[in-house]
Amino acid sequence: MAGSEASRAWIGPACAVVGTLGFSFKAILIKLAYAAAPVEAITLLALRMLYSAPFFVAMAWWASRGAAPVARRDWIAIAWLGFVGYYLASLLDFMGLAFITASLERLILFLYPTMVVLLSAFWLGKPITRTTVIALALSYAGIVLAFWHDLAVSGSAAATLTGGALVFGSALAYALYLVGAGGVIGRIGSMRFIALAMLVSTVFVLAHFALARPATALDVPGSIHSLALAMAIFSTVIPTWLVAEAIRRIGANRTSLVGSLGPIFTIGLAALMLDEPVHVVQLAGAALVVAGVLLISRPARAADAVVER
């Protein structure tokens, strides 16, 4: 029995690595879609949610078997958290990627644990320790370096600042989601919560699309549909399940450590697939951000690592 368990010890870390890679690939697919044809952020996001919704319906059904009905207060919380965490945060992220590189986007998004700490201190009265201050200084110094690199090579400071602000808003919205999600996840379970929150966010996304664009806007080239489908399956549904499985097998702390590879994966993929330049200043900024986030994230929370946008 012990030998059998040892032979399967690689499964948890492998799930964490592949899940992190899948989430890291999202920004690459969005940039490829923007380059393939003229498409607005809300249209691309609507396609992603349409393609992923059937999978989350199945996930919600599976996770709800034999479980108690969701209480009214939890439905209210799910509606709010689905709005801020998966609709608003995703929309701002998609909009920001129209202006900045995938590498910078990933680094800015990776700041969300620092925002969780600050929001928890503000709302919940949790103390900010000396270690927290050092971690914040490292993380935001890294972002300054990354911004300095992109401002130097982008050719448009206004576009870089606009995109950076939008993605920063996305990270802040996701941090708000994390601060409020813990209690609901504890009551109804992580996979059930994620599936329901994603489905609620789908309603918000489609309502936004219906108000802003005609239905004919979904008549985009096949390449956009293919990229949206890939985003739904390989950068949303599969990594959601893989990271949750990794947490089950190896715990949130170790899964969170593997998740710190996300910015590195995105920088490498962006250089390989988007021809984004890689410079030592950018790598130094990434190293500072990752170091700060790792420092501030101990001990990791399971809710922080379950799903990204």
C-alpha positions in Angstrom: 0.0 0.0 0.0 2.8 2.4 0.9 4.6 1.6 -2.3 1.4 2.2 -4.3 0.9 5.6 -2.6 4.6 6.5 -3.3 4.2 5.6 -6.9 1.3 8.1 -7.2 3.1 10.9 -5.3 3.9 12.7 -8.6 0.2 13.1 -9.5 -0.5 16.1 -7.1 2.5 18.1 -8.2 1.9 17.3 -11.8 -1.7 18.6 -11.5 -0.5 21.8 -9.9 2.1 22.4 -12.6 -0.2 21.7 -15.5 -3.0 23.6 -13.9 -0.7 26.6 -13.4 0.4 26.3 -17.0 -3.2 26.3 -18.2 -4.0 29.5 -16.3 -0.8 31.1 -17.6 -1.8 30.3 -21.2 -5.0 32.4 -20.9 -3.3 35.8 -21.6 -1.5 34.2 -24.7 -4.8 33.1 -26.2 -6.4 36.5 -25.6 -3.5 38.3 -27.3 -3.7 35.8 -30.2 -7.4 36.5 -30.6 -6.8 40.2 -30.6 -4.2 39.8 -33.3 -6.3 37.3 -35.4 -9.3 39.6 -36.0 -10.9 42.8 -34.7 -12.9 41.6 -31.6 -14.0 43.5 -28.5 -13.2 42.3 -25.0 -16.8 41.7 -24.1 -17.4 39.6 -27.2 -14.4 37.5 -26.6 -15.3 37.1 -22.9 -18.9 36.2 -23.9 -17.6 33.4 -26.2 -15.3 32.1 -23.5 -18.2 31.9 -21.0 -20.6 30.3 -23.5 -18.1 27.6 -24.2 -17.2 26.9 -20.6 -20.8 27.1 -19.2 -21.8 23.5 -20.0 -18.8 22.2 -18.2 -19.6 24.2 -15.1 -23.2 23.1 -15.2 -21.9 19.5 -15.1 -19.5 20.4 -12.3 -22.3 22.1 -10.3 -24.5 19.0 -10.7 -21.7 16.6 -9.7 -20.7 18.6 -6.7 -24.3 19.1 -5.5 -25.2 15.4 -5.4 -26.4 14.5 -1.9 -25.6 18.0 -0.7 -27.9 20.2 1.2 -29.6 23.0 -0.7 -27.7 26.3 -1.0 -29.0 28.8 1.6 -30.5 32.1 0.6 -27.6 34.1 2.2 -25.1 31.9 0.2 -26.9 32.6 -3.0 -26.7 36.3 -2.4 -23.0 36.0 -1.6 -22.4 33.8 -4.7 -24.2 36.4 -6.9 -21.9 39.2 -5.5 -18.8 37.2 -5.7 -19.5 35.9 -9.2 -20.1 39.5 -10.3 -16.9 40.9 -8.8 -14.6 37.9 -9.0 -15.4 36.4 -12.4 -17.3 39.0 -14.4 -15.8 42.4 -13.4 -12.2 41.0 -12.8 -12.3 39.1 -16.1 -13.7 42.0 -18.1 -11.0 44.4 -16.8 -8.4 41.8 -17.6 -9.5 41.3 -21.1 -9.7 45.0 -21.7 -6.3 45.6 -20.3 -4.7 43.0 -22.5 -5.7 45.1 -25.5 -3.0 47.6 -24.3 -0.2 45.8 -22.6 1.9 42.7 -23.0 0.9 39.3 -21.7 4.0 39.2 -19.5 3.2 42.5 -17.7 -0.5 41.5 -17.4 0.5 38.3 -15.5 2.8 40.1 -13.2 0.2 42.7 -12.3 -2.4 40.0 -11.7 0.0 38.1 -9.5 -0.2 41.0 -7.0 -3.6 39.9 -5.8 -2.3 38.2 -2.6 -0.8 41.5 -1.5 -4.1 43.2 -2.1 -5.9 40.5 0.0 -3.6 41.2 2.9 -4.2 45.0 2.7 -8.0 44.5 2.3 -8.0 42.1 5.3 -6.1 44.6 7.4 -8.6 47.4 6.4 -11.8 45.4 6.8 -11.0 42.6 9.2 -8.4 44.4 11.4 -5.7 41.9 10.7 -2.2 43.3 11.6 0.3 44.3 9.0 3.6 42.8 10.2 7.2 43.7 9.3 7.3 40.7 7.0 4.2 42.0 5.2 5.8 45.4 4.7 9.0 43.8 3.2 6.8 41.6 0.9 4.8 44.6 -0.3 8.0 46.6 -1.0 9.5 43.7 -3.0 6.3 43.1 -5.0 5.6 46.6 -6.0 9.3 47.4 -6.7 9.1 44.5 -9.1 6.1 46.0 -10.8 7.9 49.3 -11.1 10.7 47.6 -12.9 8.4 45.7 -15.2 6.5 48.9 -16.0 9.8 50.7 -16.7 10.8 47.9 -19.1 7.4 48.0 -21.0 7.3 51.8 -21.1 10.7 51.7 -22.8 9.7 49.2 -25.5 6.0 49.8 -26.0 6.2 53.1 -27.9 3.0 54.3 -26.1 3.2 55.3 -22.5 -0.5 56.1 -22.4 -1.5 52.7 -23.7 0.8 50.9 -21.2 -0.5 53.0 -18.3 -4.1 52.5 -19.4 -3.7 48.7 -19.7 -1.8 48.5 -16.5 -4.5 50.4 -14.6 -7.2 48.1 -16.0 -5.4 44.9 -15.1 -4.6 46.4 -11.6 -8.3 46.9 -11.2 -8.8 43.3 -12.2 -6.4 42.1 -9.6 -8.2 44.3 -7.0 -11.6 42.9 -7.9 -10.2 39.4 -7.6 -8.8 40.2 -4.2 -12.2 41.5 -3.1 -13.6 38.2 -4.2 -11.1 36.2 -2.2 -11.7 38.2 0.9 -15.4 37.4 0.8 -15.3 33.8 -0.6 -13.8 31.9 2.3 -17.0 31.6 4.4 -19.2 30.5 1.5 -16.6 27.9 0.3 -16.5 26.5 3.9 -20.3 26.0 3.9 -20.9 24.6 0.4 -17.6 23.3 -0.8 -15.0 24.7 -3.2 -16.0 22.9 -6.4 -19.7 23.6 -6.0 -19.0 27.2 -5.1 -16.7 27.7 -8.1 -19.2 26.2 -10.6 -22.1 28.3 -9.3 -20.0 31.5 -9.2 -18.8 30.9 -12.7 -22.4 30.3 -13.9 -23.6 33.5 -12.2 -20.7 35.4 -13.8 -21.8 34.0 -17.2 -25.2 35.6 -16.7 -23.6 38.9 -16.0 -21.3 38.6 -19.0 -24.1 37.7 -21.4 -26.3 40.5 -20.0 -23.5 43.0 -20.6 -23.0 41.7 -24.1 -26.7 41.8 -24.9 -26.9 45.5 -23.7 -23.7 46.5 -25.5 -23.5 44.6 -28.7 -25.9 43.1 -31.2 -26.2 39.3 -31.4 -24.5 39.4 -34.8 -21.3 40.5 -33.0 -20.8 36.8 -32.1 -20.4 36.1 -35.9 -16.7 36.3 -35.7 -14.1 34.4 -37.7 -13.6 30.7 -37.0 -10.2 31.4 -35.6 -11.7 33.5 -32.8 -14.2 30.8 -31.9 -11.3 28.2 -31.8 -9.3 30.5 -29.5 -12.3 31.1 -27.2 -13.0 27.4 -27.1 -9.4 26.7 -26.2 -9.5 29.4 -23.6 -12.7 27.8 -22.1 -11.3 24.3 -22.0 -7.6 24.6 -21.5 -7.3 27.9 -19.5 -10.5 27.7 -17.5 -12.2 24.3 -17.0 -9.3 21.9 -17.0 -6.9 24.0 -14.8 -9.8 24.7 -12.4 -10.2 21.0 -11.8 -6.4 20.2 -11.8 -5.6 22.9 -9.2 -8.5 21.7 -7.0 -7.2 18.2 -7.3 -3.7 19.3 -6.5 -4.9 21.0 -3.3 -6.7 17.8 -2.3 -3.5 15.7 -2.9 -0.7 18.0 -1.7 -2.3 20.8 0.2 -2.9 24.5 -0.5 0.6 25.6 0.6 2.5 23.4 -1.8 0.0 24.1 -4.6 0.5 27.8 -4.0 4.2 27.4 -4.3 3.8 25.8 -7.7 1.4 28.6 -8.7 4.3 31.0 -8.3 5.6 29.6 -11.6 2.7 31.3 -13.3 4.4 34.6 -14.3 7.5 32.7 -15.4 5.4 30.4 -17.6 3.6 33.4 -19.1 6.8 35.3 -19.9 8.2 32.2 -21.6 5.1 31.5 -23.6 4.8 35.2 -24.6 8.4 35.2 -25.9 7.8 32.0 -27.7 4.4 32.5 -29.2 3.9 36.3 -29.3 7.5 37.4 -29.9 7.4 39.6 -26.8 10.9 40.8 -25.9 12.5 39.4 -22.7 15.0 41.7 -20.9 17.0 41.3 -17.7 15.1 44.2 -16.2 11.8 42.4 -16.8 13.1 39.2 -15.3 14.4 41.1 -12.3 11.0 42.7 -11.8 9.3 39.2 -12.1 11.7 37.8 -9.5 10.9 40.6 -7.1 7.1 40.2 -7.6 7.3 36.4 -7.1 9.5 36.7 -4.0 7.2 39.3 -2.4 4.1 37.2 -3.1 5.6 34.0 -1.8 6.7 35.9 1.4 3.3 37.4 2.0 1.3 34.2 1.1 2.6 32.1 4.0 0.5 30.2 5.1 -1.5 29.9 1.8 -5.2 29.8 1.9 -7.0 27.0 0.0 -9.5 29.5 -1.4 -6.7 31.6 -3.0 -5.5 28.7 -5.2 -8.7 27.1 -6.4 -9.4 29.0 -9.6 -8.3 32.1 -11.5 -10.2 34.1 -14.0 
